């Protein structure tokens, strides 16, 4: 899990601060006296890995706030790119509305991020942790007053489209100007054992996993003879690619409700007289048949699927 062991001097500092030391990859609290005269030694009481609550809460709060800051920066970069693409063109009301939405959301985000860093409990006995937290807070609060002024809803009233877009351009540059503390969180994680441990708190790990999942490229669309045109199924035969979570497909006089998830497709048909039949298709080649005696019978086959697509082959008979 760790690239290097915590140095002996650093380990002694952690123990003296009542925080955490790493023993054979297990997070354990150092043995210190509590306020009631007891001991914080949890060894022997549980075989489960233990993460010191004070360091855990500090790390979780820092990771949540830095992740929010990364999200704001990424959104601001996209907004700046959109504004550059439209530069030189007449300012439209649509672009003005988009600029106003960005201004309000950026201001709210900065306020929320500032509150988040401010709410992180300071580990005053470990100065590097407080310098990092205070560094982020100082940089955010440096630009926040101007962003708030530029984004004031009352101040936006009566402005032209070009003026609102100009304000959005200024805010994107202010967000881009927010500097990382020196050394930054990422640098400290690479060079300091305490921060490396902190970066593996439950909250930090969950945030990294969520960010990694969001950054995964969208899977390529699977080939289908009729593409995504469910209207092609109306005559009773089609091969369509379903990309939406819920899709309604009309096949002759039957309507199929298709619920697509990452690992399976559920097809449901409700009868006019009441009742319904539902079939789960969870593997390539899986089939389900729908219909009623003397009327149309529809067979649905799952021909392939990935994270964002499912291809259905639909045939009918009467």
VENQUIFEN-V567893 format. One record per pair of residues at least 24 apart in sequence whose C-alpha atoms are under 10 Angstrom apart, sorted by the first residue. I is the first residue (numbers start at 0). GAP is how many residues later the second one is. D is the distance in whole Angstrom. If there is no record, write none. Layout:
BEGIN
i=I gap=GAP d=D
i=I gap=GAP d=D
END
This chain:
BEGIN
i=0 gap=24 d=7
i=0 gap=25 d=10
i=0 gap=195 d=9
i=0 gap=196 d=9
i=0 gap=199 d=9
i=1 gap=188 d=10
i=1 gap=191 d=8
i=1 gap=194 d=7
i=1 gap=195 d=8
i=1 gap=198 d=9
i=2 gap=187 d=8
i=2 gap=188 d=10
i=2 gap=190 d=9
i=2 gap=193 d=9
i=3 gap=186 d=9
i=3 gap=187 d=9
i=3 gap=188 d=9
i=3 gap=189 d=7
i=3 gap=192 d=9
i=4 gap=187 d=10
i=4 gap=188 d=7
i=4 gap=189 d=10
i=4 gap=191 d=10
i=5 gap=186 d=8
i=5 gap=187 d=5
i=5 gap=188 d=7
i=5 gap=190 d=9
i=5 gap=191 d=9
i=6 gap=185 d=9
i=6 gap=186 d=7
i=6 gap=187 d=10
i=9 gap=182 d=9
i=9 gap=183 d=8
i=9 gap=184 d=8
i=10 gap=182 d=9
i=10 gap=183 d=9
i=12 gap=112 d=9
i=12 gap=113 d=8
i=12 gap=181 d=10
i=13 gap=111 d=9
i=13 gap=112 d=8
i=13 gap=180 d=8
i=15 gap=109 d=9
i=16 gap=106 d=9
i=16 gap=107 d=9
i=16 gap=108 d=6
i=16 gap=109 d=8
i=17 gap=34 d=9
i=17 gap=36 d=9
i=17 gap=37 d=10
i=17 gap=107 d=9
i=18 gap=32 d=9
i=18 gap=33 d=6
i=18 gap=34 d=9
i=18 gap=35 d=7
i=18 gap=36 d=7
i=18 gap=37 d=10
i=18 gap=104 d=10
i=18 gap=106 d=10
i=18 gap=107 d=10
i=18 gap=175 d=9
i=19 gap=30 d=9
i=19 gap=31 d=7
i=19 gap=32 d=6
i=19 gap=33 d=9
i=19 gap=34 d=9
i=19 gap=35 d=7
i=19 gap=36 d=10
i=19 gap=174 d=8
i=19 gap=177 d=8
i=19 gap=178 d=9
i=20 gap=30 d=9
i=20 gap=31 d=9
i=20 gap=172 d=9
i=20 gap=173 d=8
i=20 gap=176 d=8
i=21 gap=29 d=10
i=21 gap=171 d=9
i=21 gap=172 d=9
i=21 gap=175 d=8
i=22 gap=26 d=10
i=24 gap=24 d=9
i=24 gap=172 d=10
i=25 gap=24 d=7
i=25 gap=25 d=8
i=26 gap=24 d=5
i=26 gap=25 d=8
i=26 gap=170 d=8
i=26 gap=173 d=10
i=26 gap=174 d=10
i=27 gap=24 d=7
i=28 gap=24 d=9
i=28 gap=26 d=10
i=50 gap=146 d=9
i=50 gap=147 d=9
i=50 gap=149 d=10
i=50 gap=150 d=7
i=50 gap=151 d=9
i=51 gap=146 d=10
i=51 gap=149 d=10
i=52 gap=148 d=10
i=53 gap=67 d=8
i=53 gap=68 d=9
i=53 gap=69 d=8
i=54 gap=66 d=9
i=54 gap=67 d=10
i=54 gap=68 d=8
i=54 gap=74 d=10
i=54 gap=139 d=9
i=54 gap=140 d=10
i=54 gap=142 d=9
i=54 gap=143 d=7
i=54 gap=146 d=8
i=55 gap=141 d=9
i=55 gap=142 d=7
i=55 gap=143 d=9
i=55 gap=144 d=9
i=55 gap=145 d=6
i=55 gap=146 d=8
i=55 gap=147 d=8
i=55 gap=148 d=9
i=56 gap=63 d=8
i=56 gap=64 d=8
i=56 gap=141 d=9
i=56 gap=144 d=8
i=56 gap=145 d=9
i=56 gap=146 d=8
i=57 gap=59 d=10
i=57 gap=61 d=9
i=57 gap=62 d=6
i=57 gap=63 d=6
i=57 gap=64 d=7
i=57 gap=65 d=8
i=57 gap=71 d=9
i=57 gap=75 d=10
i=57 gap=140 d=8
i=57 gap=143 d=9
i=58 gap=61 d=9
i=58 gap=62 d=10
i=58 gap=70 d=9
i=58 gap=136 d=8
i=58 gap=138 d=9
i=58 gap=139 d=5
i=58 gap=140 d=7
i=58 gap=141 d=8
i=58 gap=142 d=6
i=58 gap=143 d=9
i=58 gap=144 d=8
i=58 gap=145 d=7
i=59 gap=60 d=9
i=59 gap=138 d=8
i=59 gap=139 d=8
i=59 gap=140 d=9
i=59 gap=141 d=7
i=59 gap=142 d=7
i=59 gap=143 d=5
i=59 gap=144 d=6
i=59 gap=145 d=9
i=59 gap=146 d=9
i=59 gap=147 d=9
i=60 gap=55 d=7
i=60 gap=56 d=7
i=60 gap=57 d=10
i=60 gap=58 d=8
i=60 gap=59 d=6
i=60 gap=60 d=8
i=60 gap=72 d=10
i=60 gap=142 d=8
i=60 gap=143 d=9
i=61 gap=54 d=8
i=61 gap=55 d=7
i=61 gap=56 d=10
i=61 gap=57 d=10
i=61 gap=58 d=7
i=61 gap=59 d=10
i=61 gap=67 d=10
i=61 gap=70 d=9
i=61 gap=71 d=7
i=61 gap=74 d=10
i=61 gap=123 d=9
i=61 gap=136 d=10
i=61 gap=137 d=9
i=61 gap=141 d=10
i=61 gap=142 d=8
i=62 gap=54 d=10
i=62 gap=122 d=9
i=62 gap=135 d=9
i=62 gap=136 d=8
i=62 gap=138 d=9
i=62 gap=140 d=7
i=62 gap=141 d=5
i=62 gap=142 d=9
i=62 gap=143 d=10
i=62 gap=144 d=7
i=62 gap=145 d=9
i=63 gap=49 d=9
i=63 gap=52 d=8
i=63 gap=53 d=9
i=63 gap=139 d=8
i=63 gap=140 d=7
i=63 gap=142 d=10
i=63 gap=143 d=7
i=63 gap=144 d=10
i=64 gap=47 d=9
i=64 gap=48 d=6
i=64 gap=49 d=8
i=64 gap=50 d=9
i=64 gap=51 d=6
i=64 gap=52 d=6
i=64 gap=53 d=10
i=64 gap=54 d=10
i=64 gap=55 d=9
i=64 gap=68 d=10
i=64 gap=71 d=9
i=65 gap=47 d=8
i=65 gap=50 d=9
i=65 gap=51 d=8
i=65 gap=67 d=10
i=65 gap=70 d=8
i=65 gap=119 d=9
i=66 gap=46 d=9
i=66 gap=137 d=9
i=66 gap=140 d=7
i=66 gap=141 d=9
i=66 gap=144 d=9
i=67 gap=41 d=8
i=67 gap=42 d=9
i=67 gap=44 d=9
i=67 gap=45 d=7
i=67 gap=48 d=9
i=68 gap=40 d=8
i=68 gap=41 d=8
i=68 gap=43 d=10
i=68 gap=44 d=7
i=68 gap=45 d=10
i=68 gap=67 d=10
i=68 gap=71 d=9
i=68 gap=106 d=9
i=68 gap=109 d=10
i=70 gap=38 d=9
i=70 gap=140 d=10
i=71 gap=33 d=9
i=71 gap=34 d=7
i=71 gap=35 d=10
i=71 gap=37 d=7
i=71 gap=38 d=8
i=71 gap=41 d=9
i=71 gap=100 d=10
i=71 gap=103 d=8
i=71 gap=104 d=10
i=72 gap=33 d=9
i=72 gap=99 d=8
i=72 gap=102 d=6
i=72 gap=103 d=7
i=72 gap=104 d=10
i=72 gap=105 d=9
i=73 gap=101 d=10
i=73 gap=102 d=9
i=74 gap=27 d=9
i=74 gap=30 d=10
i=74 gap=31 d=9
i=74 gap=97 d=9
i=74 gap=100 d=10
i=75 gap=26 d=8
i=75 gap=27 d=10
i=75 gap=30 d=8
i=75 gap=92 d=9
i=75 gap=93 d=9
i=75 gap=95 d=8
i=75 gap=96 d=5
i=75 gap=97 d=8
i=75 gap=98 d=10
i=75 gap=99 d=7
i=75 gap=100 d=8
i=76 gap=95 d=7
i=76 gap=96 d=9
i=76 gap=98 d=9
i=76 gap=99 d=8
i=77 gap=94 d=9
i=78 gap=89 d=8
i=78 gap=90 d=8
i=78 gap=92 d=10
i=78 gap=93 d=7
i=79 gap=88 d=8
i=79 gap=89 d=6
i=79 gap=90 d=9
i=79 gap=91 d=9
i=79 gap=92 d=6
i=79 gap=93 d=8
i=79 gap=96 d=10
i=80 gap=88 d=10
i=80 gap=91 d=10
i=82 gap=82 d=8
i=82 gap=83 d=9
i=82 gap=85 d=9
i=82 gap=86 d=7
i=82 gap=89 d=10
i=83 gap=85 d=9
i=86 gap=78 d=10
i=89 gap=71 d=9
i=89 gap=72 d=8
i=90 gap=69 d=9
i=90 gap=70 d=6
i=90 gap=71 d=6
i=90 gap=72 d=9
i=90 gap=73 d=10
i=90 gap=74 d=8
i=91 gap=68 d=10
i=91 gap=69 d=7
i=91 gap=70 d=8
i=91 gap=73 d=10
i=92 gap=67 d=9
i=92 gap=68 d=6
i=92 gap=69 d=9
i=93 gap=67 d=9
i=94 gap=66 d=7
i=94 gap=67 d=9
i=94 gap=69 d=9
i=94 gap=70 d=7
i=95 gap=63 d=10
i=95 gap=64 d=8
i=95 gap=65 d=5
i=95 gap=66 d=7
i=95 gap=67 d=9
i=95 gap=68 d=6
i=95 gap=69 d=6
i=95 gap=70 d=10
i=95 gap=72 d=9
i=96 gap=64 d=8
i=96 gap=67 d=8
i=96 gap=68 d=9
i=97 gap=66 d=9
i=97 gap=67 d=9
i=97 gap=70 d=9
i=98 gap=52 d=10
i=98 gap=62 d=9
i=98 gap=63 d=10
i=98 gap=64 d=10
i=98 gap=65 d=6
i=98 gap=66 d=5
i=98 gap=67 d=9
i=98 gap=68 d=8
i=98 gap=69 d=6
i=98 gap=70 d=8
i=99 gap=50 d=10
i=99 gap=51 d=8
i=99 gap=52 d=10
i=99 gap=53 d=8
i=99 gap=56 d=8
i=99 gap=61 d=9
i=99 gap=64 d=6
i=99 gap=65 d=8
i=99 gap=67 d=9
i=99 gap=68 d=7
i=100 gap=50 d=9
i=100 gap=67 d=9
i=101 gap=49 d=9
i=101 gap=63 d=10
i=101 gap=66 d=7
i=101 gap=69 d=9
i=101 gap=70 d=9
i=102 gap=44 d=8
i=102 gap=45 d=9
i=102 gap=47 d=7
i=102 gap=48 d=5
i=102 gap=49 d=8
i=102 gap=50 d=9
i=102 gap=53 d=10
i=102 gap=61 d=9
i=102 gap=62 d=9
i=102 gap=64 d=8
i=102 gap=65 d=6
i=102 gap=66 d=9
i=102 gap=67 d=10
i=102 gap=68 d=7
i=102 gap=69 d=9
i=103 gap=43 d=9
i=103 gap=44 d=8
i=103 gap=46 d=9
i=103 gap=47 d=5
i=103 gap=48 d=7
i=103 gap=49 d=7
i=103 gap=52 d=10
i=103 gap=64 d=10
i=104 gap=46 d=9
i=105 gap=38 d=10
i=105 gap=41 d=8
i=105 gap=42 d=9
i=105 gap=45 d=8
i=105 gap=62 d=9
i=105 gap=65 d=8
i=105 gap=66 d=9
i=105 gap=69 d=9
i=106 gap=37 d=7
i=106 gap=38 d=9
i=106 gap=39 d=9
i=106 gap=40 d=6
i=106 gap=41 d=6
i=106 gap=42 d=9
i=106 gap=43 d=9
i=106 gap=44 d=6
i=106 gap=45 d=9
i=106 gap=64 d=9
i=107 gap=36 d=10
i=107 gap=39 d=10
i=107 gap=40 d=8
i=107 gap=43 d=9
i=109 gap=30 d=7
i=109 gap=31 d=8
i=109 gap=33 d=9
i=109 gap=34 d=7
i=109 gap=35 d=10
i=109 gap=37 d=8
i=109 gap=38 d=9
i=109 gap=65 d=9
i=110 gap=29 d=9
i=110 gap=30 d=9
i=110 gap=33 d=7
i=110 gap=34 d=10
i=110 gap=36 d=10
i=110 gap=37 d=9
i=112 gap=24 d=9
i=112 gap=27 d=8
i=112 gap=28 d=10
i=113 gap=24 d=9
i=113 gap=25 d=10
i=113 gap=26 d=7
i=113 gap=27 d=7
i=113 gap=30 d=9
i=125 gap=68 d=10
i=127 gap=55 d=9
i=127 gap=60 d=9
i=127 gap=64 d=10
i=127 gap=66 d=10
i=127 gap=67 d=9
i=128 gap=56 d=9
i=128 gap=59 d=10
i=128 gap=65 d=9
i=128 gap=66 d=8
i=130 gap=50 d=8
i=130 gap=51 d=9
i=130 gap=52 d=9
i=130 gap=53 d=10
i=131 gap=48 d=9
i=131 gap=49 d=6
i=131 gap=50 d=8
i=131 gap=51 d=8
i=131 gap=52 d=7
i=131 gap=53 d=7
i=131 gap=56 d=9
i=132 gap=48 d=9
i=132 gap=51 d=10
i=132 gap=52 d=9
i=133 gap=47 d=9
i=134 gap=44 d=9
i=134 gap=45 d=8
i=134 gap=46 d=5
i=134 gap=47 d=8
i=134 gap=48 d=9
i=134 gap=49 d=9
i=135 gap=42 d=9
i=135 gap=43 d=8
i=135 gap=44 d=7
i=135 gap=45 d=6
i=135 gap=46 d=10
i=135 gap=48 d=9
i=135 gap=49 d=10
i=136 gap=44 d=10
i=137 gap=40 d=10
i=137 gap=41 d=10
i=137 gap=43 d=9
i=138 gap=36 d=10
i=138 gap=38 d=9
i=138 gap=39 d=6
i=138 gap=40 d=6
i=138 gap=41 d=8
i=138 gap=42 d=8
i=139 gap=34 d=10
i=139 gap=35 d=9
i=139 gap=37 d=10
i=139 gap=38 d=6
i=139 gap=39 d=9
i=139 gap=40 d=10
i=140 gap=37 d=9
i=141 gap=32 d=10
i=141 gap=35 d=10
i=141 gap=36 d=8
i=142 gap=28 d=9
i=142 gap=31 d=6
i=142 gap=32 d=8
i=142 gap=34 d=8
i=142 gap=35 d=8
i=143 gap=27 d=10
i=143 gap=30 d=9
i=143 gap=31 d=9
i=145 gap=24 d=10
i=145 gap=25 d=8
i=145 gap=28 d=9
i=146 gap=24 d=6
i=146 gap=25 d=9
i=146 gap=27 d=8
i=146 gap=28 d=9
i=217 gap=88 d=10
i=217 gap=89 d=8
i=217 gap=90 d=7
i=218 gap=87 d=7
i=218 gap=88 d=7
i=218 gap=89 d=6
i=218 gap=90 d=8
i=219 gap=86 d=9
i=219 gap=87 d=9
i=219 gap=88 d=8
i=219 gap=89 d=8
i=220 gap=84 d=9
i=220 gap=85 d=9
i=220 gap=86 d=10
i=220 gap=87 d=8
i=220 gap=88 d=6
i=220 gap=89 d=9
i=220 gap=90 d=9
i=221 gap=81 d=10
i=221 gap=82 d=8
i=221 gap=83 d=7
i=221 gap=84 d=8
i=221 gap=86 d=9
i=221 gap=87 d=7
i=221 gap=88 d=7
i=221 gap=89 d=7
i=222 gap=81 d=9
i=222 gap=86 d=10
i=222 gap=87 d=10
i=222 gap=88 d=8
i=223 gap=79 d=9
i=223 gap=80 d=10
i=223 gap=86 d=9
i=223 gap=87 d=6
i=223 gap=88 d=8
i=223 gap=89 d=9
i=224 gap=86 d=10
i=224 gap=88 d=9
i=225 gap=85 d=10
i=225 gap=87 d=10
i=226 gap=84 d=9
i=227 gap=81 d=10
i=227 gap=83 d=9
i=232 gap=80 d=9
i=232 gap=81 d=7
i=232 gap=82 d=9
i=232 gap=83 d=10
i=234 gap=80 d=9
i=234 gap=81 d=9
i=235 gap=60 d=9
i=235 gap=61 d=9
i=235 gap=62 d=8
i=235 gap=63 d=10
i=235 gap=78 d=7
i=235 gap=79 d=6
i=235 gap=80 d=5
i=235 gap=81 d=8
i=235 gap=82 d=10
i=236 gap=61 d=9
i=236 gap=62 d=10
i=236 gap=63 d=10
i=236 gap=76 d=8
i=236 gap=77 d=5
i=236 gap=78 d=5
i=236 gap=79 d=6
i=236 gap=80 d=9
i=237 gap=62 d=10
i=237 gap=74 d=8
i=237 gap=75 d=6
i=237 gap=76 d=5
i=237 gap=77 d=7
i=237 gap=78 d=10
i=238 gap=61 d=10
i=238 gap=62 d=9
i=238 gap=63 d=10
i=238 gap=64 d=9
i=238 gap=72 d=7
i=238 gap=73 d=6
i=238 gap=74 d=4
i=238 gap=75 d=6
i=238 gap=76 d=9
i=239 gap=63 d=10
i=239 gap=70 d=8
i=239 gap=71 d=6
i=239 gap=72 d=5
i=239 gap=73 d=7
i=239 gap=74 d=8
i=240 gap=62 d=10
i=240 gap=63 d=9
i=240 gap=64 d=9
i=240 gap=67 d=10
i=240 gap=68 d=6
i=240 gap=69 d=6
i=240 gap=70 d=4
i=240 gap=71 d=6
i=240 gap=72 d=9
i=241 gap=63 d=9
i=241 gap=66 d=8
i=241 gap=67 d=6
i=241 gap=68 d=5
i=241 gap=69 d=6
i=241 gap=70 d=7
i=242 gap=62 d=10
i=242 gap=63 d=10
i=242 gap=64 d=9
i=242 gap=65 d=6
i=242 gap=66 d=5
i=242 gap=67 d=7
i=242 gap=68 d=9
i=243 gap=64 d=8
i=243 gap=65 d=8
i=243 gap=66 d=9
i=244 gap=63 d=9
i=244 gap=64 d=10
i=250 gap=45 d=9
i=250 gap=46 d=10
i=250 gap=47 d=8
i=250 gap=63 d=8
i=250 gap=64 d=9
i=250 gap=65 d=8
i=251 gap=44 d=7
i=251 gap=45 d=10
i=251 gap=46 d=9
i=251 gap=64 d=8
i=251 gap=65 d=10
i=251 gap=66 d=10
i=252 gap=38 d=10
i=252 gap=42 d=9
i=252 gap=43 d=7
i=252 gap=44 d=10
i=253 gap=36 d=9
i=253 gap=37 d=8
i=253 gap=38 d=10
i=253 gap=41 d=10
i=253 gap=42 d=7
i=253 gap=43 d=9
i=253 gap=44 d=8
i=254 gap=35 d=10
i=254 gap=43 d=10
i=255 gap=34 d=9
i=255 gap=42 d=9
i=255 gap=44 d=10
i=257 gap=54 d=10
i=259 gap=45 d=10
i=259 gap=47 d=10
i=259 gap=48 d=9
i=259 gap=49 d=8
i=259 gap=50 d=7
i=260 gap=44 d=10
i=260 gap=45 d=9
i=260 gap=46 d=8
i=260 gap=47 d=8
i=260 gap=48 d=9
i=260 gap=49 d=9
i=261 gap=43 d=8
i=261 gap=44 d=7
i=261 gap=45 d=5
i=261 gap=46 d=7
i=261 gap=47 d=8
i=261 gap=48 d=9
i=262 gap=42 d=8
i=262 gap=43 d=8
i=262 gap=44 d=8
i=262 gap=45 d=10
i=262 gap=47 d=10
i=263 gap=38 d=9
i=263 gap=41 d=8
i=263 gap=42 d=9
i=263 gap=43 d=10
i=263 gap=46 d=9
i=264 gap=37 d=8
i=264 gap=40 d=9
i=264 gap=45 d=8
i=264 gap=46 d=10
i=264 gap=47 d=9
i=266 gap=33 d=8
i=283 gap=26 d=10
i=283 gap=27 d=9
i=283 gap=28 d=10
i=284 gap=27 d=10
i=284 gap=28 d=10
i=286 gap=25 d=10
i=286 gap=26 d=9
i=286 gap=27 d=10
i=287 gap=26 d=10
i=288 gap=25 d=10
i=288 gap=26 d=10
i=288 gap=27 d=9
i=289 gap=26 d=9
i=290 gap=25 d=9
i=290 gap=26 d=10
i=290 gap=27 d=9
i=291 gap=26 d=10
i=292 gap=25 d=9
i=293 gap=24 d=7
END
